[in-house]
Amino acid sequence: MRGFGRTMRAGWRIVAVSIALSMATAFGITSLITPVYESRTQMFVSTSGSTYSPDVYEGNLFSQQAIPAYAGLVANEALASTVIADLALDLTPAELADKVTMTYSPDTVVFDIVATDTSPELARDIADTIARELSALVADLNAPGNGEPPSVMLKMVSQAEVSDAPISPNTVVYLAWGAAVGLLIGTALVLVRRRSNGTAH
C-alpha cells in the first residue's frame, strides 16, 4: 500500500488531467442532451361535506380508493384530445399521455398531476390543463342528474409552476461519473507507466 501511495503521488498530474478530461467530456455530453422540465399540479379529492387542510391529508375510504381510478383517466385518450385542443398542441393523444403521470400516497386524498416537456412553460400548462379537464370529467361522472352538486369533486390545491432546473440531464450526476471514470483511467495509466518503467530498468 505504501508503494501504491508513492506511485500515485508521483503520477498525480496524470490522474488530475485524466479526471479533468473525463469531466469535460461528461459536461459536453450533457450539453448535447435536450433538457426536460417537470411541473406539478396538486389536487384534492373532495366529497360532500369534506374540506381540505394543509395539515390534514386524511380522507375517507371512498376518496382514497377513487384516486387510482383517476390515474387511469389522466391517460384517457378523450381527455388527452381535449387538452391538445385547448393548448393547440401538435401531439397525438398517446404522445401527450407519455408526458403526464400521476403520483399519490395510498392513505391520503391528495395527488399530483406531473407533466414533463422540453419547454418548462409548456410542462406547466399541460399539468394545469390536465387538472382542469380532469376536474370537469370527474364532476360529470359524479353528477346526480337532479341539479344537485356532484358527490365527488376534484379541487386544485396548488397550480403548477415553471421549473428553473431540468430534471434531465442531471449535470451533477454526469460530472460525478466523469470524475470517477477519470480517476480509474488515470490510476490505470499511472500503474501502467510504473510497470513499463520497472520493466525498462
Contacts in CASP RR format, 6 or more apart in sequence:
PFRMAT RR
TARGET T0000
AUTHOR 0000-0000-0000
METHOD contacts of the structure
MODEL  1
MRGFGRTMRAGWRIVAVSIALSMATAFGITSLITPVYESRTQMFVSTSGS
TYSPDVYEGNLFSQQAIPAYAGLVANEALASTVIADLALDLTPAELADKV
TMTYSPDTVVFDIVATDTSPELARDIADTIARELSALVADLNAPGNGEPP
SVMLKMVSQAEVSDAPISPNTVVYLAWGAAVGLLIGTALVLVRRRSNGTA
H
7 190 0 8 1.000
7 191 0 8 1.000
7 194 0 8 1.000
8 15 0 8 1.000
8 187 0 8 1.000
8 190 0 8 1.000
10 190 0 8 1.000
11 190 0 8 1.000
11 193 0 8 1.000
14 186 0 8 1.000
14 189 0 8 1.000
14 190 0 8 1.000
14 193 0 8 1.000
15 182 0 8 1.000
15 183 0 8 1.000
15 186 0 8 1.000
15 187 0 8 1.000
15 189 0 8 1.000
15 190 0 8 1.000
18 182 0 8 1.000
18 183 0 8 1.000
18 185 0 8 1.000
18 186 0 8 1.000
18 189 0 8 1.000
19 178 0 8 1.000
19 179 0 8 1.000
19 182 0 8 1.000
19 183 0 8 1.000
19 186 0 8 1.000
21 182 0 8 1.000
22 178 0 8 1.000
22 179 0 8 1.000
22 181 0 8 1.000
22 182 0 8 1.000
22 185 0 8 1.000
23 175 0 8 1.000
23 178 0 8 1.000
23 179 0 8 1.000
23 182 0 8 1.000
25 178 0 8 1.000
26 174 0 8 1.000
26 175 0 8 1.000
26 177 0 8 1.000
26 178 0 8 1.000
26 181 0 8 1.000
27 171 0 8 1.000
27 174 0 8 1.000
27 175 0 8 1.000
29 169 0 8 1.000
29 174 0 8 1.000
30 169 0 8 1.000
30 171 0 8 1.000
30 174 0 8 1.000
33 168 0 8 1.000
33 169 0 8 1.000
34 118 0 8 1.000
35 118 0 8 1.000
35 166 0 8 1.000
35 168 0 8 1.000
35 169 0 8 1.000
36 116 0 8 1.000
36 117 0 8 1.000
36 118 0 8 1.000
36 166 0 8 1.000
36 167 0 8 1.000
36 168 0 8 1.000
37 116 0 8 1.000
37 117 0 8 1.000
37 118 0 8 1.000
37 119 0 8 1.000
37 120 0 8 1.000
37 123 0 8 1.000
37 162 0 8 1.000
37 163 0 8 1.000
37 165 0 8 1.000
37 166 0 8 1.000
37 167 0 8 1.000
38 114 0 8 1.000
38 115 0 8 1.000
38 116 0 8 1.000
38 123 0 8 1.000
38 163 0 8 1.000
38 167 0 8 1.000
39 114 0 8 1.000
39 115 0 8 1.000
39 116 0 8 1.000
39 120 0 8 1.000
39 123 0 8 1.000
39 124 0 8 1.000
39 126 0 8 1.000
39 127 0 8 1.000
39 160 0 8 1.000
39 161 0 8 1.000
39 162 0 8 1.000
39 163 0 8 1.000
40 112 0 8 1.000
40 113 0 8 1.000
40 114 0 8 1.000
40 115 0 8 1.000
40 127 0 8 1.000
40 160 0 8 1.000
41 112 0 8 1.000
41 113 0 8 1.000
41 115 0 8 1.000
41 127 0 8 1.000
41 128 0 8 1.000
41 130 0 8 1.000
41 131 0 8 1.000
41 156 0 8 1.000
41 158 0 8 1.000
41 159 0 8 1.000
41 160 0 8 1.000
42 110 0 8 1.000
42 111 0 8 1.000
42 112 0 8 1.000
42 156 0 8 1.000
42 157 0 8 1.000
42 158 0 8 1.000
43 110 0 8 1.000
43 111 0 8 1.000
43 112 0 8 1.000
43 113 0 8 1.000
43 131 0 8 1.000
43 134 0 8 1.000
43 135 0 8 1.000
43 154 0 8 1.000
43 155 0 8 1.000
43 156 0 8 1.000
43 157 0 8 1.000
44 52 0 8 1.000
44 109 0 8 1.000
44 110 0 8 1.000
44 154 0 8 1.000
44 155 0 8 1.000
44 156 0 8 1.000
44 157 0 8 1.000
45 59 0 8 1.000
45 63 0 8 1.000
45 66 0 8 1.000
45 67 0 8 1.000
45 70 0 8 1.000
45 109 0 8 1.000
45 110 0 8 1.000
45 111 0 8 1.000
45 152 0 8 1.000
45 153 0 8 1.000
45 154 0 8 1.000
46 52 0 8 1.000
46 63 0 8 1.000
46 152 0 8 1.000
46 153 0 8 1.000
46 154 0 8 1.000
46 155 0 8 1.000
47 60 0 8 1.000
47 62 0 8 1.000
47 63 0 8 1.000
47 151 0 8 1.000
47 152 0 8 1.000
48 149 0 8 1.000
48 151 0 8 1.000
50 59 0 8 1.000
50 60 0 8 1.000
50 63 0 8 1.000
50 109 0 8 1.000
52 110 0 8 1.000
52 155 0 8 1.000
52 157 0 8 1.000
57 105 0 8 1.000
57 107 0 8 1.000
57 108 0 8 1.000
57 109 0 8 1.000
57 110 0 8 1.000
58 107 0 8 1.000
58 108 0 8 1.000
58 109 0 8 1.000
59 108 0 8 1.000
59 109 0 8 1.000
60 109 0 8 1.000
62 152 0 8 1.000
63 109 0 8 1.000
63 152 0 8 1.000
64 106 0 8 1.000
64 107 0 8 1.000
64 108 0 8 1.000
64 109 0 8 1.000
66 152 0 8 1.000
67 104 0 8 1.000
67 109 0 8 1.000
67 111 0 8 1.000
68 104 0 8 1.000
70 102 0 8 1.000
70 111 0 8 1.000
70 134 0 8 1.000
70 138 0 8 1.000
70 154 0 8 1.000
71 102 0 8 1.000
71 104 0 8 1.000
71 111 0 8 1.000
72 102 0 8 1.000
73 79 0 8 1.000
73 134 0 8 1.000
73 137 0 8 1.000
73 138 0 8 1.000
74 97 0 8 1.000
74 100 0 8 1.000
74 101 0 8 1.000
74 102 0 8 1.000
74 113 0 8 1.000
74 130 0 8 1.000
74 134 0 8 1.000
75 97 0 8 1.000
75 100 0 8 1.000
76 137 0 8 1.000
77 93 0 8 1.000
77 94 0 8 1.000
77 97 0 8 1.000
79 130 0 8 1.000
79 133 0 8 1.000
79 134 0 8 1.000
79 137 0 8 1.000
80 93 0 8 1.000
80 94 0 8 1.000
80 96 0 8 1.000
80 97 0 8 1.000
80 100 0 8 1.000
81 93 0 8 1.000
82 133 0 8 1.000
83 89 0 8 1.000
83 96 0 8 1.000
83 126 0 8 1.000
83 129 0 8 1.000
83 130 0 8 1.000
83 133 0 8 1.000
84 91 0 8 1.000
84 93 0 8 1.000
84 96 0 8 1.000
86 129 0 8 1.000
86 133 0 8 1.000
87 122 0 8 1.000
87 125 0 8 1.000
87 126 0 8 1.000
87 129 0 8 1.000
89 96 0 8 1.000
96 126 0 8 1.000
99 115 0 8 1.000
99 116 0 8 1.000
99 117 0 8 1.000
99 123 0 8 1.000
99 126 0 8 1.000
100 113 0 8 1.000
100 114 0 8 1.000
100 115 0 8 1.000
100 116 0 8 1.000
100 126 0 8 1.000
100 127 0 8 1.000
100 130 0 8 1.000
101 113 0 8 1.000
101 114 0 8 1.000
102 111 0 8 1.000
102 112 0 8 1.000
102 113 0 8 1.000
102 114 0 8 1.000
103 111 0 8 1.000
103 112 0 8 1.000
103 114 0 8 1.000
104 110 0 8 1.000
104 111 0 8 1.000
104 112 0 8 1.000
110 157 0 8 1.000
113 127 0 8 1.000
113 130 0 8 1.000
113 131 0 8 1.000
113 134 0 8 1.000
113 160 0 8 1.000
114 127 0 8 1.000
115 123 0 8 1.000
115 124 0 8 1.000
115 126 0 8 1.000
115 127 0 8 1.000
115 130 0 8 1.000
115 160 0 8 1.000
116 123 0 8 1.000
116 167 0 8 1.000
117 123 0 8 1.000
117 126 0 8 1.000
120 162 0 8 1.000
120 163 0 8 1.000
120 164 0 8 1.000
121 162 0 8 1.000
123 160 0 8 1.000
123 162 0 8 1.000
123 163 0 8 1.000
124 160 0 8 1.000
124 161 0 8 1.000
124 162 0 8 1.000
124 163 0 8 1.000
125 160 0 8 1.000
127 160 0 8 1.000
128 156 0 8 1.000
128 159 0 8 1.000
128 160 0 8 1.000
131 154 0 8 1.000
131 156 0 8 1.000
131 160 0 8 1.000
132 156 0 8 1.000
134 154 0 8 1.000
135 153 0 8 1.000
135 154 0 8 1.000
135 155 0 8 1.000
135 156 0 8 1.000
138 150 0 8 1.000
138 152 0 8 1.000
138 153 0 8 1.000
138 154 0 8 1.000
139 150 0 8 1.000
139 153 0 8 1.000
139 154 0 8 1.000
140 150 0 8 1.000
142 150 0 8 1.000
142 151 0 8 1.000
142 152 0 8 1.000
142 153 0 8 1.000
143 150 0 8 1.000
144 150 0 8 1.000
144 151 0 8 1.000
END
